[in-house]
């Protein structure tokens, strides 16, 4: 499972997650702007931007955006959708971002965290967020993560749906401190395609301790993009909003 993301974020990812809505991304960005109170023209870094839905919504709201992702396939789709070439797209690893620039804000959205087996590797991502932010409390961040307690209570072991001629089957389980998903794509006349995904389940207090070690101060913790306060039992998300300390 150690490099599952290198295989999973390919052409079939666009099929499996095509239901993600551009309008939802715009609504989430509008809420982010309220939380961060960024001035127009602020420089925003979208860490793990995927196919760029949030990056492009941020540019349309008046910000200068750089989006980074490891997946060549997803970045190619982002470039295709970015017809006016508004975003600066970069391919790279979230643990070691090859940029010296510092930003007014860094956003890490839709559970693009916890991909790695070792805690130290996941914490490298938080230290990169710190490094990429402007100092002295100027740089702000949003990390949008799943709520482990909600996942543990409400995990759906199996689901199946149709996308055109394809059947997409998803099997989910809790194992060794991770939530793990197996995706099987069945298409007539073609051999089944199987992908694995996993996210390490960091509960609130553990996550807060990691952020503290990275020099990141949490100012608000929301349970969803409706700005509802975080609840261990009820919230679907853990959305950390804060700033760089030093």
N, C-alpha and C positions, 0 to 999 in steps of 0.2 A: 504493500500500500504506500510505500514511502514517496514514490513519484507519481501517484495516481493522477494528479492534476495535469501532467504533461500529456497524457492520453485523453483525459475526459473533456478538456476544453478545446475540442476540435470541431470538425464540421457537424457532427451529430449533436453537439451541444446547442447549436442554433435551432435544431429541430426539437430537441427535448424541452427547451426553454423559450420557444417562440411565443408562448402565451404571455410573457412578461410585457407589460403595457407601457408604451411611451408616455401616455397621459399620467399614469401612476408616477412615473419618474419626475414629471413636471410638478405634480402635487407635492411629492416628497422634497423636491428642491425648494419649493416655495416655503415649506416649513423650516428647512435648514437655514434659509436666509433670515427668517424671523429669529431663530435661535442664535445665530452667529452675529447678526447685525453688521454684516459686511458692507463696506462702502462700494459703490459701483466702480468697476475697474480693478477690484481686488484680485490678487493672484491666488488661484485655487488649484490644489493638486489632488487628482482623483486616483487614489492608490488601489489598483486592481479594478480598472475601469471597464473590463469586459468589452462588450460591443458598443459602449459609449453612451448609453441612454442618459445617464445623469450628467456626464461631461457636457453633452450638447445642450441639455436643459440649463445647466449653469452658465454656459456662454450666452444663451438667449436671454438670461437674466442680467447680463451686463458684466460678467466676470471674465478674466483672462485665465483660461483653463489648460492645464497639462494633464493628460491621462496616461497612466502606465499600466501595462498588463504583460504577462508572460506569454500569452497565447497569440501566435502569429495569425491564426484563423480569426479570432475575435477582433483583433486590431484591424485586420483587413476589412472586416464587416463594418467596424467603426469608421474607418476612412471612407468606405463606400457611402455610408449614411451621411457623413459630414460633407455634404456637397459644396459648401462654401469654405471649407478648410479653415474652420474657426478654431479648432482645438489643436494643440501640439501633442501628437501621439508618439509615445515612446514604448519600445519593447524592453522589458527588464524584469528582474526578480525583486519582489517586495522586501526581501531581507537585506538587499544591497543595491539601493537605488543610485545609479551612476549620475547623480546631479549634485552640484554644489549650491544651486539656487535655493533660497528660502522663501516660503510662501506665507500668505496671510491665513490660509486655512488648508488643512489636509482632511479629506474625507475618505473613509474606508467603509463601503456599503454592502448590504445584502449578504452578510455573513461571509466576507472575503478574509477571514481570519481563522486561525486554528487548524490550518491545513497540514501542519507538520507533526511528526511523531513526537519530537522532543520539545519540552517547554522552552529550552534555550533558543531554539530556532524560531518559535512563535514570538518570543520576547524580542528577538532581533527586529521584528517588524515594528514594534512599539518604539524601540530606540531610533529606528529610521524616521518614524513620524516626528519624534522629538527633534531630530537633526534637521529635518526638512522645514520645520516651523520657524518663523521669525522669533527672536528671543524676547525676553523681558515681558512676558505675558501678552505680546502682540499676536502671536500665532495661535490659532484656535483649531480644534479638531472635532470631528464626529466619527465615532466608530459604531456601526450598526451591526449588532451581533444577535444571534438567536438567544432565547431564554432557555437555558438547559432544563430548568425545572418544568417548564411548560412542555418541552419536547419529551422529557421522561414520562410525563403523565399522559400525553396525548399522541404518542408516536403511532403512525398508521403502518402496520407491518407490511401491507401489500396494497398496491393500486395498479390499475391498468387503464389505458385510454388509447384512442385512435388519433393519429395525425396523418390524414390522407390514407395511403395504402399501408402505412406503418402502424404496428401495435407497439406501444411503449409500456413496459412492465417495470415497476419500481418496488424493490424489496428493501425494507428499512429495519435496522436493529441497533440496540445499544450494546456496546462491547468494548471492554478495556478502557472505559472512560471516553469513548468516541461514540458519535452517532454515525453509522455507516449505511450507505445506500448502494445497492446494486441495480444498475439500469440495463435492461435487455431490450434491444430494438429488433423486432421481428418484421421482416418485409418479404412478401412472396417472391420466391425464386432466388433469394439471396441468403447467404449464411447469417445466422443471428449475430448481432454485434453487442458486446457486453462491456460496460464501463463501471468503474468503482468511484465512489466519492466518500470522503470522511471529513468530519469536523470534530476537533477535541472539545469536550464539554467543560468550558470554564465557567464556574458559577460566579455570582456577583462579587463576593468578597475576594476570591482568588484573582478575578480580573482587576478589581480595584487595586490590589496589592501589586500586580504586575505594572499597572499604569503608574503607580507611585514610584516604583523602582526605575521606571523609564523617565521620570521627571515630568510626568503629565498630570495635571490637576483636573479632576472632574468637578464641574460646576452644576451639572444637571444630569439626571438619569431618567430617561423616559421608557415607557413600556411599548410605545408604538409611535407612528408618525402623526397620530392625533394629539400628541403631547400629553397623553395620559401618564400619570406617575407610575413608576415601575412597581409591579406587584409580583412577588415570587411565584404565586400560584396562578395568577390570571394573565399576566402579560405574555404576548407572543415574542416580543423582542426585548433586548437590552440595548438601548441607544445612549451611549456615553457622549456627553458634550462638555468640552473643557478647553484648556489652554496649556501651552508650554509654560513651565514654572520659571526657569532661569533664562 
